[in-house]
C-alpha cells in the first residue's frame, strides 16, 4: 500500500547481541544476511510472499551501525522511489542515500525530512 509504513530498521553495534536481545525480549526470529551485514527481523511469521501474517504487524531488520545512519528508521512504501525523492526534495527534504536495488525484492532509498530525520522508502520489484 503506497504511503503505508511497511518496514523498520534498528542499528546495532553488535548484531549478534542485538539479535539475542530482541529474540529474548519479544520472540522475534531472524534471517541473517551476512553479505549485507543485515538481519531480517520477523516480528510475526511471514506468509507465503514474505509479508507479515498478522494484520497490522510489520517486520523489519537490524543493520550494522556506521556512518550517519545511527538511529532507528521507519520505511514507507511508494510506487516510484525516483518520483518520491523528487517530491520530497521539492518539499524541503533531501536524499540521504539514493535508490539501491535489493535483488529479487525491490529498491530502497533514504531521505532526510524537513526536521532532519532519516526515513526509508521502499518500492516493490513487481511495480517496475
Order of alpha helices (4+ residues) and beta strands (2+ residues): beta-alpha-beta-beta-beta-beta-alpha-beta-beta-beta
